[in-house]
C-alpha cells in the first residue's frame, strides 16, 4: 500500500489560524474561553454562512467528536435534515452512541451494510436509534449516520439532497470518496485532523500528482483546491495532551495551526507506589513521570524489523509501569487513581512489530494493554503510551517511516506521559538520508515534512534520554 501526503500548504494553514474577525482564538488566557470562542464561530458559519462548506482543523484531542455532536444537535434543532459521513464503522457507531446519549429524544438513523453483524449491538439499547441497510427505511429521521462507502450507494430521499452534511475525519477521506457522496447534500461541515495519517491507496498515484482532480488527495485538499474561499477554522486547544506534550506536538506537526494544552504545568501527575530498581527501564519511567517524556535509548545497531532486544525493552517498560503500581491524577480526578492496563498503549509502525510486542507481554504475564500500529491507534486516547520508534535499528529512512502523520499519531495519544524506545543513531541516519522526494508541479510544499518532524521530536527527546547498555538489563 502506498500513501500520499496532500496536507494543505502554508496559505491554507495561515487562513485557518485566524477567524473572520482577525483575532486568534488561541490567544485567550483561559483555554476554555478560547475553545468556546472557536466553537461558536464554527457553528455560526455552519448554520448561517452561504458557502457550500466549512472546514475545521482539529489537533489531537481538541474535542472534534464533541464538536460534531454539538453541530449535529444544533442543525437538527433547526429542522434541516442532516447526514453524517464517517470513514469507518467504528467511527459511525461511536458518533451514534454519542448523539443518542447527548440527546435521548433525537431520532438517529444508523445506515449499515448487509453483513451479518454490521453495527455495534450496544446501539440497540437506545430506543430512538433506528438501524437499517436501506436508506429509505430511515427517511424522515433528523439525523442519519453512515460510512462514506455506504453513502456512495445511496440516493437522496425523493431525489432531493439533504440540506446539511457533516464529514468527520475529512483529512482521512480520499477526494474520490467525497466526489461519490457530494451529490447527496447541499452544504457540509468538514472536520478533521491535518496532522494524522493520510488516506491510503492500493495503486500508485504519481500520474495524478498536481492535478486538481487527484483522487488520492484528501477530501479537504480537493475541496479547497476548487473552493479556496470557504470559511476555515481551527480548534485551538488540546484537551488530551498535557502541558508537557502540546508544545512539542504543536511545533513539530502543526507549525501553521498552533494549539495549546487545556491544562497547565503540574495539573496532571504520574507517580509510582513502588520504588525504582535502579535499571534503565525504571529510570526512563521516572523521567517520564517527572517530565511527560522519556527516551529509552538502546545501543546503535542495524536490526531486523522485529528487533528482539527493542521488543523486549518495550515489554519490560510496560511491565514495570504496571508492576510499580503507577497512579495518575488530573483535572478530572484530582485524587490519585491506579493506572490500569486498559489505560496503557503500545504503538508501532508495523503489524509484525505489534504482534512481537504482544507475545513479549504475554510472556511477562501482562494482559489488557492495547498494542497496535499507528493506523489503528489513530483517534484513540490513553493515559500512558510506549512507542517503538519507526526508525529504530533501520539502515535507511524510507518514505513510509518518515511519514509525518505516523510519528504524530504515535506521540500524541497520551494524557500523562509517553516513553519512546529507540536504537541510538537515528539523528545520524536522518542526516545520511535527507528528504529528496521528487517535486511535482501544482503540489503544495509539505511542511513540516517527515524529516523535519523527526528531527524536532528527537531534539526534544534528547533531554529525556536514559541509555540502556544492553536490552535485557
N, C-alpha and C positions, 0 to 999 in steps of 0.2 A: 504494500500500500504506500502511496505517496501522499504527502501533504503540501499544500501551498500556503504561503503566508501573504495575505492580502489585507493586512490591517490598514486602517486609514492613515494617511500621511500627516505631517505636521499641520497642514491647513485645517483639516477636519478636527484634529485634536485641539488646536487652539480655539476654534469656534465652540467646541463642546465645553471648554473650560469656562466660558463666560455665558451667562444667560442674557436675554434680550436687553436688560437694563444696564448691562455693562458691569455689574457687581460680581464679585467672586463669592459663591455660596460657601466655599471652604474657609473664608477668611474670618468668619464669626468665631468669637472666643468660645462659645458653647457649641460643641459638636451636634447636640440635639437640635439646636436652633438652625444650624447650617443645613442639616439633613431635612428638617421640616420645610425650610425655605425652598430648597431644591425640589422637594416632592410637590409642594404647592404649585411651583412654576410648571412642572411637568404635567400635572393634572389639568392646570388651566389651559395649556396648549392642546392637550389630548381632547378635552371636552369642547373647546371653542375655536381653536385655530382652523382655518380653512384649508391648510395644507393636507395632502393625502397621507402624510406620515410624520411621526415624531420619533426621533432617535434618542435613546438614553444609554450612555456608557456607565457601567456599574463595576467598580473594582471588587475584589474578593470580599464577601461578607458584608456588602453595603446595604443589604435589605432588598435585593432585586425581587425575590419572591413576594415579599411584603408589599412592594410597590405594585406588582402585577395583580395581587389580590385586591388591594385597595382600588386600583384603577378599574378593575372588573366590577366591583361593587358600585362604584360611582357611575360608570357607564350604564350598568343595569338599572340603576335608580332613575335614569332619565327615560327609561322605556325603549331605548335603542337596542335592537338585537346585537349580541356580541358573540364572536367566535374567537377561541384562543388556540394558537398554534404552538405546540412544543415539539421537541426533537426526539424524545424517547418516551416510551410508555411509562417508565418510572417517573419522569417529569410530569406527565399528564396526570397520573394517579396522585402525585403529591399536590399538584395545583387543585385538583378536585377536592381532595381532603381538606386543604387549607380553606378553600371557598366555603365548603359545607360547614366547617367548624366556625368560621368567622361570621357567617350569616345563615343560620339554620332555616330561615324562611325563603331563601333564594333558590329557585329551581335551577338545577345544573344538569346538563346532559354530558354523559361520558360516551363519546363515539369511539368504538373499538373495532378490532378486526374480528374475523370469524374463527380465530383459533380456539382451541379447547379451553384455555384459561387466559382470556385476553386482558384482564384487568385485576387489580388488587381486590380480593374479596372483602377487604375491610371497608370498601366503599358501600357495601350493601347495608351497613348499619345506619346510613344516612337516608332517611325517608324521602328527602327532597332531591336525591340524586337518581336520575334515570339513566340506565345503560342500554345501549343497542349497537348493533353493527350496521344499522341503516339510519342515515341522516333524517329521513322522512319521519321516523318514529320519535325524533327529538324536536321536531318542528314546533315552534311556539314557545320553547323554553327561553328564558332570558339569556342564558349562557350555555354554550356548547364547547367542550374541550376535546381535542384530539391531536394526534401527531401530524406532522407535515405530510408524511407518506400516506396516511389515511385521507386527509383533506384533499389530496391531489385527485382522488377518485369520486369526489362529491360534487353534486350540482347544487347551487343555492336554491332554497325553497321558492317555488314558483318562478324560478329563473331570475329572482331579484336578489342582488348581492346583500350580504349582511352590512349594516351601516358601519360597524366597527369591528376591528380585529386587534388582538394583542399577539405579537410574535415574541415568544420567550426564547432565550438563548439565541438571539438573532445572529451573533457572530459565529455560531457553530452551525448555522443553516447555510447550505450552498445556494447560490443565486438561482440555479436551475430549479431547486425546490420552491423558492419564492415565486418564480415565474409560473409554476404549476398551480399555485393557490391564490395568486394575486387577483384572479377574476372573481373570487368569492366575496371580496369586501371592498368597501368604498374608501375607508380610511383605516390607518393602523398605527399602533404604538409598538415600536421595535425596542426591545430591552435586551441587553447582553453585556458580556464582559470582553472587551477587546484584547485583554492580556491572556486569555485562555487558549487552549489548543485550537488550531484551525480546522475547518471542515476537511474531511478526507475524501480522496478519490481513488478508485481502483485502477484508473488508467492514467497515463501521462497527460500532463496539462500544458506542456510548453507551447503547443500550437495555438493556444488561446491567450497566452500571456500578453497583457497590454490592451486587449480588446475590451470594449465596454460591455460586451455580452459574454464575457468569460464565465462559463458555467461552474467553474471550480472556485470562483471568488465567493466570499461570504455574502450573505443577503444584504448586509449593511453597506459593504463596499459597492455592490452593484446599484443599490438604491441611491447612494449619494453621487455615484458617477452620472446618473441620469437626472437626479433631483438635488443638486448641490445646495439649494437654498432652504431645505427642510429645517424646521426647528430642531436644534440639537442641545442636549442637556447632559449633565453628569451627576451622579450621586457622589458627594464629596467626603463621605465618612465610612470607614470600615468598622462594623461592629464586631467582627470576628477577630481581626488581627490585633494583638496587643500593642501598646505604645513602643515596645522594643522592636517590633517587626514591621509596622506600617511604613516608617520612613525608608527602610531599605527596599521593600517591595515596590513602593511608590516610585522611588528614584530609579530602580533598576528596570522596571517593566512598564511604568506609566509616566514617563517624564513630561508628557504634554497634557496629561489629565491627572495632576497630583491629587492625592487624598490624604486624610489623616485618620488616626485611630479614634474610636469613640471613647476610649479610656486613656487615662494619664499614667505616668510612671508610678509604679507601686500599687496600682489598683488591682492588679492580678498577681497572685503569688502561687508559686510551686515550691513545696517543701517535702522533706523526707522524714519519716518516723524512725528509720534505721540509719545508722551511720555508714560512712563510706568504708570500703575495704582496702583502699589505697591503690586500686587498679586504675588504669587509664579510662576504663569504661565508667567507673564511678566518678572519676574526675570530670569527664565531659558532662555527665548528668548534673553534677554540682554546678558546673559553669552554665549549663542551660537553665537551671533553676534560678541562678543569680541574674543572668543577662537576657534570657529568652532564646539564645542561640548557642549551639555547641558544634564543634567540628572535631570528630574523632579521625585523626589522620593516620593511616596505615603506611608502612614503608612503600616507597615507589617500586612499581613492578608492572610489566605487561602481563595481563592475566586473561583467562577465559572469561566470557561474559558472566557466567555464574561463578565468579571468583569465590572459592570455598572459604578463604580467610575473611573476605569482606562480608559474605553472607553470615558467617559465624559471629562476626563482630556486631552486625545489625541485630541478630537474635539475642546476643548477650546484653546489648543496650536495653532492649525491650524487657528481657527477663529481669535485669537488675532494677529497672524503673519500677516494676511491679513488686519485686521482692523487697525493695526498700520502703514499702508502704507509703508511696507518694500520696500527697494530698494537695488539693487546689482550693483557692479562694478567689472570688472575683466580685464584680458588681452585682451579679445575680445571686450568689451565695456567699455572703461575707464570712460566714463561719466555714472553716476548712472541712472539705468532704473528701472521702477516699477517691483516688484515681483508679477507676475500674478498667478492665481490659477493653471494654467496648468503646472507651473514650481515647484509645490509642490506635494509631495507624502507621503502617509502614508503606512507603511509596518507592516504586522502582520504575525504570524506563521500559523494561521488557517483561513479558509474562513468565518466561522461564526463570528469571531472577525472582519474581514474586513466588513462584512455586518452590524454589530452593529455600527462600526465607521461611515459608510456611512449614516446610519439612524440618528446618532447623529449630523453629519454635516448638514444634510438636516433640522433637527430641528432648527439649528442655522442660517439657510439661506445661508449656504456656498455651492457653487456648483463649478464644474470644477476641483476639486482636485482628483488626482489618488489615489485610496485606494485599495490595493491588497496584496496578500500573497507574500512571498519571491520568491516562484517558478515563479510567473507571473511578478515580478519586475526584475527578472534576465535579465541583459543586457541593462537595461534602465537607463536613466540619468535625474536628476532633480537638481534644484538649492538648495532646502532645503528639507530634509526628516524628518519625525516624525515617530518614531519606538515604537511600543508596544513590550516590551522585551518578548522573548519567555518563560522565566521562571517567569514572574511576577505573584505573587499570587499562584504559584503552590506548592503543598505539596511534590512533588517528581521531580526528574530530569530524564526524560526518554531519550532514545537514539534519538528519534525524535527531542526533544527540545535541545539536546546537539549537534546535527549535526553541524559540523564546518561550512559547506557551507551556512547553513541557516543564522547564525549570520553574516557571511562575506557578504552575499548579502545585508542584511538589513542595514549594517553600511558602505556600500561602493557605494551608489547610488548618493551621493550628490557632488555638486561643491562648495558649500559655507559652509553649516552647517547641523548638524544632532542633533536632540533632541530625547532622549530616555526617555520614560515614563515607570516606573517600581515600583513595590512594594518593600519596604525595606525587607532585609532578604535573598536576593539571594546568597551572599557570604557564609552565614551560610548553606543555602540549598546545595550548592556545596560541602561544607566540609562534610556534612552529607551523601552525595551521591557521593563518589569518583568513578572515572571511573573504572569499573570492568568487562568489556566485555570479553567473552571467547577468548582465543588466539588460532588461527588456524595455523597449520604448513604451511609454504610456503607463508603466507600473510605478506607483509611488515608492520612493525610497523608504525602506523599512527602518524604523528606529524606535526603540533600540533593536539591533539585530542580536542574534543569539550569542555571538562572540562578545559583544559589549556587555550584555546582561550577565554572562558567565563571569567576566572579569569583575564586574561590580559586586556580585554576590560573594565571590571568593575573597575579594579585598576585605569585605566586612567580616566574613567568617574567620579570616586570619587572626583577628583579635580574640577569637574564642576557641583557638586551636589547642587540642590536647593530643600529643603524639603517642601513638601506640607502637612500641618497639617490635612486638610480634603479635599477630592477630589472635592468638589463643590466650593471651595474658588477661 
